[in-house]
Amino acid sequence: MTQTETTPVAAAAADERPRNLALPGNPRYQPVLLRDIFGYDNLFRSVAEVEIATLEVLGAIGIIPRPDIELLTIEVIELLCKISTTEVDAIERAVTKHDLRAWVRRAQEILPEPLRRWAHVPLTSYDALDTARTLQFVRAYESVLKPKIRETVRCFADLTRKFAGQIQIGRTHGQHALPITVGFWFATILNRILRNAAAMECHAEQLVGKISGAVGAYNAQAGLGIREYCGTKSFEELVLAKLGLKPAPISTQILPPEPLAYFLFSCVMLSAALAQFGRDARHLMRSEIGEITEAFEEGQVGSSTMAHKRNPINFENLEGMWLRTKNEFGKVLDTLISEHQRDLVGSSVARDFPIIIVNLTQQLVTLLRKDKHGIPFLLRISVDAAACQRNFEKAGDLILAEPLYIALQMAGYEGDAHEFVNRRAIPLATKEHIPLIAAVRAIADDDSEIWSALDRIPPELVHLFRSPKEYVGAAKEQALKIADAAENYLIVH
């Protein structure tokens, strides 16, 4: 059948074939929520929208005659939007050896005859492709990432409040450090989520499109008089307004890379915050620590041979997805430069950019996956208060070395109080199995300078040296402050 003999009905026949909705990246990680946007056979839908908006503006400003533009009906528009990537691939490989001209050829089979000659006028490929890519990322953010981030923030805020006062030993370098609370730990993760979510929103709002021609200088629009039809707004502004986008201040054949790169970087940073939670939690789930436990669902298996095991599979996946994501961002960095107004080197690389969104969505879906009772995984994590207490007590009151040495220094001890506690008091307390303050007193019996400083320490502080739990600082207050910040984020966003 020739191009002129094809009808919209005939053109629609291919739409009945099953669509390939595979997302970029590993087939194992395929968040269903992203299929409408990044599913393989849906990738040219946003290209169609750019091309359709261009036709509509050409009609609105009088370049396409009114009787002709009226043939761009809802039915025709729907058929254009259904052109699959598989169809475009077939035409590209067999005929055009060019993806966008393959789409144009397929679109011309659908468009009524008077409109066919206007397809892709006055665009260059990446007017359509780069602007379409922006649309995809904006929609992924608005319809998938943003709602999932809000749910995640809500869950972390609830956990932060719930465990704001639950004592826990803080850890630095894998060693017991100073007292915190479980809620404080949750708050450190929540704060990072909030910061990166705010950055993501900012950068999503700065994503732009382009309708500026083959080298970005509006050659066809200016040279052929198209701009003169447009009134106070440019042709580019009119087309992009239909798509809900703003134009880049200046572009080449492609968009300047920074807006999308910064947006994707904010996605990578959020992925890292979620991975931090995964790493912390899987270590806290270690057999010898046991402060945190993943929910273990009916029928779940921890090991193919060790029936007693309950592996932290979700916590591990959170960290693993970050490793995949941060390596994908290297591709974004590789496309920050191109040759003159553009080369083709980055084209194939940029097709992988959605993997960053896929991986981040996978992390969010993991955290929010509901059980049969509708409870998200995050809220099914259990905190073992007894284990927290047991681990807290392992180091005894040696964790009070910090306040003791600072108190001695503030009370007028003229030597190096840190050196004294480290070299003399702790070894004695450890050897004799006595409280640290008792070791200091024992040494003070033969050291008048220590005795004098110790005698000047206020009684309420001396009491603190016998109660490590009270040296929790502002952990609870800090946790609740971040939970309040999360509430404000949810109100504003």
C-alpha positions, 0 to 999 in steps of 0.5 A, a space after each residue: 500500500 502506498 503512503 497516499 492509500 493508507 487510511 487512519 483505520 489501516 494505520 491503526 492495525 499495528 496498534 493491536 499488536 502486543 506492546 513491549 513495555 520493558 523499561 531500560 535496565 535490568 529486566 528484574 527491576 521493572 516498576 510497573 508505575 513507569 511503564 506508561 512513561 518509559 515502557 519501550 513501545 511508549 517512548 515515542 508518545 512524547 515525541 508525537 506530542 511535540 510534533 502535534 503541538 507544532 502542527 497545532 501552532 502552525 495552524 493557529 498562526 495561519 501557516 497551515 490552512 484552516 481546512 487542513 489543520 481541522 483534519 487533525 482530529 482527536 482520532 488522528 492525534 490518538 493514533 499518532 500517540 500510539 505509534 510504537 517504538 517497535 514500529 519506528 525501529 522497523 522503518 528505521 532499520 529497513 528504510 530511513 536509518 534515522 529514528 526520527 525520520 522513521 517516526 515521521 514516515 509512520 506519522 505520514 501514513 496516519 495523517 490525512 493527506 493535506 497534513 502529511 507535508 507539514 509533518 516535522 516542519 520546521 523541526 530538527 530531530 532533537 527539537 522533538 527528541 530532547 523536548 520529548 525526553 524532558 516531558 518524560 522526566 517531568 512526568 516521571 517526577 510528578 506522577 511517580 517519584 514525587 508521590 512516592 517520596 511523600 509516602 516515604 517521608 510520611 513513614 520516616 516521620 512516623 518512625 522518627 516520632 515513635 522511636 524519638 526516645 528509644 535509647 540506642 548506642 551511637 556508633 562511629 567507625 563501627 565502635 560504640 560511641 555516645 548515646 543517641 536514640 533510634 528516632 535520632 538515627 531515623 531522623 538523620 536519614 529523613 533529613 537527607 531525604 528531605 534535602 534531596 527531595 527539595 533539590 529534586 523539586 527545584 531541578 524538576 521545575 528547571 527542566 526545559 525544552 527547545 524548538 530552535 532548529 538544527 543548530 539552535 539559532 532558529 534559522 528556519 523560523 527567522 530565515 523563512 519568516 515563521 517568526 513574523 506570524 507569531 506576534 509577541 511570543 516566539 514560535 518556540 514559546 508557543 509550541 512549548 507552552 502547549 506542552 507545559 514547558 519553558 524554552 532553554 535560554 539558548 541551545 545548539 541542536 540539543 538542549 544544554 545538558 545542565 538542567 537534566 544533569 542536575 535533576 538526575 544528580 538529585 535523583 542519585 543523591 536521594 538514592 544514596 540517602 535511601 542506601 544509607 538507610 539500607 546499609 545502617 539497617 542491615 548492619 543493625 540486623 546482624 545476628 550479634 546486634 539484632 536491634 532492627 529486623 526486617 518483616 519476614 512474610 509468610 512463605 519467605 525464605 532466607 536461605 536455600 540451605 540454612 532454614 534458620 536464616 532471615 536475610 536482610 534482602 530489602 535492606 541489601 537491595 536498597 544499597 545495591 540499587 544505589 551502586 547501580 544508580 551511581 554508576 549510571 550517572 557516569 553516563 550523564 557526566 560523559 554527555 556533558 560535552 559534545 562536538 560543536 553544535 552536536 555530535 551523535 556520540 551521546 545519543 545512544 548513551 542518553 537512552 540509558 538515563 531513565 535507568 536512574 529513575 527506574 532504580 530510584 523508583 525501585 528503592 521507593 517501591 521496596 520501602 513502601 511495598 505493602 503486605 496483605 494488611 496494607 502496611 508498608 514495609 517501612 512501618 513493618 520494621 521492628 525495633 528490639 528495645 531489649 537488644 538496644 538496651 543490651 548493646 548499650 550496656 556492653 561498654 558500661 559507663 566507659 562511654 562517659 569518658 567524653 563528658 568526664 574529661 570535658 568536665 574536668 577541663 572546665 573545672 580548672 584541671 590544668 593538664 590534658 584531661 583527655 590524656 588523663 582519662 584515656 591513659 590513666 582512668 580508663 585502664 584502671 576502670 577496665 582492670 578493676 571492673 569499676 565505674 569510670 568515675 570511681 577510677 577517677 576518684 581512686 586516682 584523685 586520692 593520690 593526685 591533688 590536682 585531679 581531686 581539686 578539679 573533681 571537687 569543683 564539678 557540680 553535683 548534678 554532673 557527678 550524678 550524670 557520670 553514674 548514669 550513661 542513659 542521661 548523656 543522650 544530649 538533644 537526640 530526642 529533641 533533634 529527632 522531633 525537630 526533623 519530624 516537624 520539618 517533614 510535616 512542613 514538607 508534606 504541607 508545602 509539597 
